[in-house]
Amino acid sequence: MMNEANIDKIMQWYDNFTEIVRRISLSAEEQILKLKGTMVTDEIATDFSEVGMAYAQKLLNCG
């Protein structure tokens, strides 16, 4: 059964997933500025493959 707590959790997963996708779509210059002090390509790839895909799977499972 879908309740308000479940909807809030699903919305948080969605927000987190879309933020990761937004970072991927930034220009290289914007990515460097946003992730200053990190290995930008590794950070973005890891966020998407390890974190983003987990959120995507959860969202898919919820329909």
SVG drawing of the C-alpha trace seen along z (x, -y; Angstrom):
<svg xmlns="http://www.w3.org/2000/svg" viewBox="-2 -26 43 30">
<polyline fill="none" stroke="black" stroke-width="0.4" points="0.0,0.0 1.3,-3.4 1.3,-5.9 2.7,-9.4 6.0,-8.1 6.5,-5.8 5.8,-8.7 8.2,-11.0 10.9,-8.3 10.2,-7.7 10.4,-11.5 13.7,-11.7 15.1,-8.9 13.8,-10.7 15.4,-14.0 18.7,-12.3 18.7,-10.4 17.8,-13.5 20.6,-15.5 23.1,-12.9 21.8,-13.0 22.0,-16.8 25.7,-16.6 26.4,-14.3 24.7,-16.7 26.7,-19.8 29.5,-21.0 33.0,-19.9 33.8,-23.3 30.7,-23.3 31.5,-19.8 35.0,-20.9 33.7,-23.9 30.9,-21.9 33.2,-19.1 36.4,-21.1 38.9,-19.2 37.9,-15.7 38.7,-13.5 35.8,-14.8 35.4,-12.0 35.7,-9.3 33.3,-11.1 30.6,-11.5 31.0,-7.9 30.9,-6.5 27.9,-8.5 26.0,-7.4 27.1,-3.7 27.0,-3.0 24.5,-5.5 22.3,-6.6 21.6,-3.2 20.6,-2.0 18.1,-4.9 16.9,-4.1 16.3,-0.4 14.3,-1.4 12.2,-3.8 11.7,-1.1 10.6,1.3 8.0,-1.2 6.6,-1.6"/>
</svg>
